[in-house]
């Protein structure tokens, strides 16, 4: 079957860029959640560390925001995609046991995982600092 819009295939290089921006926005949302709901999160008991301290929440929010920023500007995209996939897997695992500390649903976590794995194999796309060699 013929492609109904063949002229749009020229812009295929922008597809990873759209995926990068979407994943970055989700990670910014996770960081925002960790900073705004910190009083509720400080009262939640976690398996290995018990009740988290404030610096742990701030560090987690900063890491999520830095990974999101790296994806947004396209700097070290593959490393950021790997770390984003780890965050998505963490959200998938912890959502059932600790629903109060994970802001993403199972479907959103799964989509973030797929986007990050797609960015890992497809590259950074347009407007990125990563250059394919």
QUIQUIHU-V888640 format. One record per run of one state. SS is the DSSP state (@ for helix, = for strand, . for the rest). FROM is the first residue (numbers start at 0). TO is the last residue. If there is no record, write none. Layout:
BEGIN
ss = <SS,SS>
from = <FROM,FROM>
to = <TO,TO>
END
This chain:
BEGIN
ss = <.,@,.,@,.,=,.,=,.,@,.,@,.,@,.>
from = <0,5,36,37,42,44,46,49,51,53,73,76,97,105,122>
to = <4,35,36,41,43,45,48,50,52,72,75,96,104,121,132>
END
